[in-house]
């Protein structure tokens, strides 16, 4: 392990027993060999559970909607990328030539995925308690800033951010039909995303409102799956 790796482990507050986990967590899919996608999947689940428990205990009066909003605020792409920069992960990422040339070391999505992959790596290397400890340390600034009652993001924005954070296509809302007279027009919008098997539809007095309703249904379906 190089001196640079040792410095990174110091920043992470974890010295790996199996340093193969560390190297894989920092290997993007554009590079050759085993990449960090499976660790990212695991880390995303661990992070969600740890943050959910923290919020549950820290804000006993918050309702389910507030807790869900705060969790989304803490694990959004912007937050994860900020943590990656504080940990100085960019310099340690293994990227393919194309990603290197296009500035992949600075890209929010790649940095955020690496943070989640590192959580998965710590979990496998040392267990749930150590993973929770690392999350508490890495996310300390963000956890201290979270506030109950802050303005909620609309459903379309929340859904788009959730998909972008995972590198998936943004929603494609389709106008499925209209009905009624001009002054009482009703718009039906449909949408389907990779993460949910079913197509969802909603009808409202404007296309924008119908899209928001569809996004709410998709977010609810994602929550059930998660």
C-alpha positions in Angstrom: 0.0 0.0 0.0 1.4 3.4 -1.0 1.8 6.4 1.3 -1.1 8.0 -0.6 -3.3 5.0 0.3 -2.3 5.3 3.9 -3.2 9.0 3.9 -6.6 8.1 2.5 -7.2 5.5 5.1 -6.4 8.1 7.7 -9.0 10.4 6.2 -11.5 7.6 6.1 -10.9 6.8 9.8 -10.6 3.1 8.8 -7.6 1.0 8.1 -8.6 -1.9 5.9 -7.8 -5.5 6.8 -8.5 -6.5 3.2 -7.3 -3.6 1.1 -8.7 -5.2 -2.0 -12.1 -3.8 -0.8 -10.6 -0.3 -0.8 -9.1 -0.6 -4.3 -12.3 -2.0 -5.7 -14.4 0.7 -4.1 -12.4 3.3 -5.9 -12.5 1.6 -9.3 -15.1 3.0 -11.7 -16.8 0.8 -14.3 -14.9 2.6 -17.1 -11.6 1.1 -15.8 -10.5 -2.4 -16.6 -11.1 -5.2 -14.1 -13.5 -5.5 -11.2 -15.4 -2.3 -10.5 -17.3 -0.7 -7.6 -20.9 -1.1 -8.8 -21.7 -4.1 -6.5 -20.1 -2.3 -3.5 -22.0 0.8 -4.4 -25.3 -1.2 -4.3 -24.4 -2.5 -0.8 -23.2 0.8 0.5 -26.4 2.6 -0.7 -28.4 0.2 1.4 -26.2 0.5 4.5 -26.1 4.2 4.2 -29.9 4.5 3.9 -30.4 2.3 7.0 -27.9 4.1 9.2 -29.2 7.6 8.2 -32.8 6.4 8.8 -31.9 5.2 12.3 -30.1 8.4 13.1 -33.0 10.6 12.0 -35.5 8.4 13.8 -33.6 8.8 17.1 -32.6 12.4 16.6 -36.0 13.8 15.6 -38.7 11.9 17.7 -41.4 14.3 16.7 -40.8 14.3 13.0 -43.4 12.5 10.9 -42.7 10.0 8.1 -42.7 12.7 5.4 -40.2 14.8 7.2 -37.9 11.8 7.9 -38.0 10.8 4.3 -37.3 14.3 3.1 -34.3 14.7 5.5 -32.9 11.3 4.5 -33.1 12.4 0.8 -31.4 15.6 1.7 -28.5 13.8 3.3 -27.9 11.2 0.7 -28.5 13.3 -2.4 -25.8 13.5 -5.2 -24.6 16.9 -4.1 -24.2 15.8 -0.5 -22.3 12.6 -1.4 -20.0 14.5 -3.8 -19.2 17.1 -1.2 -18.2 14.3 1.2 -16.0 12.7 -1.5 -14.2 16.1 -1.9 -13.7 16.5 1.8 -12.2 13.0 1.8 -10.1 13.8 -1.3 -11.3 10.8 -3.1 -10.9 12.2 -6.6 -7.1 11.7 -6.7 -7.5 8.0 -5.8 -10.1 7.0 -8.4 -9.3 4.4 -11.0 -11.0 5.6 -14.3 -10.9 4.6 -17.9 -9.1 6.9 -20.4 -12.4 8.4 -21.6 -13.5 9.4 -18.1 -10.1 10.7 -17.3 -10.1 13.0 -20.3 -13.7 14.2 -19.6 -13.0 15.2 -16.0 -14.4 12.1 -14.3 -12.4 12.8 -11.1 -14.5 15.9 -10.5 -17.9 14.5 -11.6 -20.5 14.5 -8.8 -22.1 11.2 -9.9 -18.7 9.3 -9.9 -17.6 10.8 -6.6 -21.0 10.1 -4.9 -20.9 6.5 -6.2 -17.4 6.1 -4.7 -18.6 7.2 -1.3 -21.4 4.6 -1.3 -18.9 2.0 -2.6 -16.5 2.8 0.3 -19.3 2.4 2.8 -20.0 -1.1 1.3 -16.3 -1.8 1.5 -16.0 -0.8 5.1 -19.1 -2.9 5.9 -17.6 -6.0 4.4 -14.1 -5.4 5.8 -15.1 -4.6 9.4 -18.9 -5.0 9.9 -21.9 -2.9 10.5 -20.7 -1.1 13.6 -17.6 0.3 11.9 -19.5 1.2 8.8 -21.9 3.2 11.0 -19.0 4.9 12.7 -17.5 5.9 9.4 -20.8 7.3 8.1 -21.2 9.3 11.3 -17.8 10.8 10.9 -18.0 11.4 7.1 -21.5 12.9 7.3 -21.0 14.9 10.5 -21.3 18.3 8.9 -24.3 17.3 6.9 -26.0 15.6 9.9 -25.5 18.8 12.0 -27.2 20.9 9.4 -30.3 18.9 8.7 -33.4 20.7 9.9 -37.0 19.6 10.3 -39.4 21.7 8.4 -37.1 22.9 5.7 -38.8 23.5 2.3 -39.7 20.3 0.6 -38.6 19.6 -3.0 -41.4 18.9 -5.4 -41.9 15.2 -6.5 -40.5 15.7 -10.0 -37.2 17.2 -8.7 -36.9 14.5 -6.0 -37.5 11.7 -8.5 -35.0 13.1 -11.1 -32.3 13.5 -8.4 -32.9 9.9 -7.2 -32.4 8.6 -10.7 -29.4 10.8 -11.6 -27.7 9.8 -8.3 -27.9 6.2 -9.6 -26.8 7.0 -13.2 -30.3 6.2 -14.6 -32.2 8.0 -17.3 -34.4 10.9 -16.2 -38.1 10.4 -16.4 -39.9 10.8 -19.7 -43.4 12.0 -19.1 -45.8 11.2 -21.9 -49.1 12.9 -22.5 -51.5 9.9 -22.7 -54.6 11.9 -23.4 -56.8 14.9 -22.8 -60.6 15.2 -22.2 -63.2 17.8 -21.5 -64.1 21.2 -22.9 -61.4 23.9 -23.2 -62.3 25.5 -19.9 -62.4 22.2 -18.1 -59.6 20.3 -19.8 -58.2 17.2 -18.0 -54.7 15.9 -18.8 -53.5 12.3 -18.3 -49.8 11.8 -18.1 -47.9 8.4 -18.0 -44.4 7.6 -17.0 -42.3 4.5 -16.5 -38.7 4.2 -15.1 -36.2 1.4 -15.0 -36.4 1.1 -11.2 -40.1 0.3 -11.2 -41.8 -2.4 -13.3 -45.2 -0.8 -13.7 -46.2 2.2 -15.7 -48.0 4.9 -13.7 -50.6 7.4 -14.8 -52.3 10.4 -13.3 -54.9 12.9 -14.4 -55.2 16.6 -13.4 -56.4 20.0 -14.6 -52.9 20.7 -16.0 -50.2 18.7 -17.6 -47.7 20.0 -14.9 -49.9 18.9 -12.1 -50.4 15.5 -13.7 -46.7 15.0 -14.0 -46.2 15.9 -10.3 -48.9 13.3 -9.4 -47.1 10.6 -11.5 -43.8 11.5 -9.9 -45.4 11.1 -6.4 -46.7 7.7 -7.4 -43.2 6.6 -8.6 -41.5 7.8 -5.5 -44.0 5.9 -3.4 -43.3 2.8 -5.5 -39.5 3.2 -5.0 -40.0 3.6 -1.3 -41.9 0.3 -1.1 -39.2 -1.5 -3.1 -36.4 0.0 -0.9 
